[in-house]
C-alpha cells in the first residue's frame, strides 16, 4: 500500500472537495405530480440548458412540505397551490410568487366512491373524506362544503398525502377524496366526480398553482429565475399553439406520464381541465388578480381557523418582474 505524503494527501483532499463541489446543485427545485406542459421541458433538461445551472429536482407530495423545505433553505424554487402559498406568506415566509403555473379547472376534484351512499352533497355528512391539509384540494373541499351549507365538523375530514389517499381508497377506508393526479385518476376508476375546482371557481373560490422563489435567492440570481420563467412559458406556448398536435406527439405524453404518474389516457382531459397562462397574461395576473385571490384565500383560511391573521398587504409577495416582456 502506497502512503501519501502530507502534501499529496492535501492535494487529493482538495481535488475530492472540488469534485464534490462541482457536483453540488446550483439550485434545488421542488415539483409536484401535477400534469402541465412544462413537465416536458423538465424531462428534456431544458431548464439546465437555458440557465446553465445544475438543478436538483425534488418531488414532493404536497405544498405544505414544500413550504417547510423552502422556509428551511433546503429548496430555493417551488411549485405549490394557492392555499399553501397563502398560508406561507401569511406566516411571512420570505418568498415571491413569480409565475402563475396553472389556473385549476378539472384537474382537481371531489370524487365519491361508488357504493358509498353519497349521491349528492348532503350525503357527505357522516362520511370520511380524505384530503392533504393546507392544499388547494383542502381549500376547495372547505369552500364546497360552505357553498352547500354543510358544517365541516359533520364530515370526517382526514389529512392524508396523495400516496396514502391511493392506498386508503384501494382498501375502501374512505368514502370520498378531494385531490389531483395520480390519486384523482385512481379514485375515478370506481367513483364519480361531485364537483371540480373549475366549477368551484364560478362560485367564487378560484384556485391556482404557482411557482415561488426565496427572496434571497431571487436577489442573488435573478437571471436563473427569469430564465426559468421563460422556459416554462415557452412550454405553455408550444402546447397552446396546437393542443391536439402537441398531444399527438407520444413523446410529450410519455414524459408527462413519467413525471406525474398519471395514466396516458387521462392526460388530454387533465391538460384541458386547466389554463396555462402565457407571458402576456402573466403580467396582468401577477398584479391585482393574484393579490386579490391570495387575500380572499387568507380571509377564508382565517375563518376556518387555518391561519391566525390576514396580512394588510400581500403585494410584496407577488412580482411580475421575472416575466419576459
Beta strands, then each sheet from edge to edge (+ up, - down):
strand 1: 27-31
strand 2: 55-59
strand 3: 77-81
strand 4: 95-103
strand 5: 109-113
strand 6: 128-131
strand 7: 156-159
strand 8: 176-179
strand 9: 191-196
strand 10: 208-214
sheet 1: 2+ 1+ 3+ 10- 4+
sheet 2: 7+ 6+ 8+ 5- 9+
end
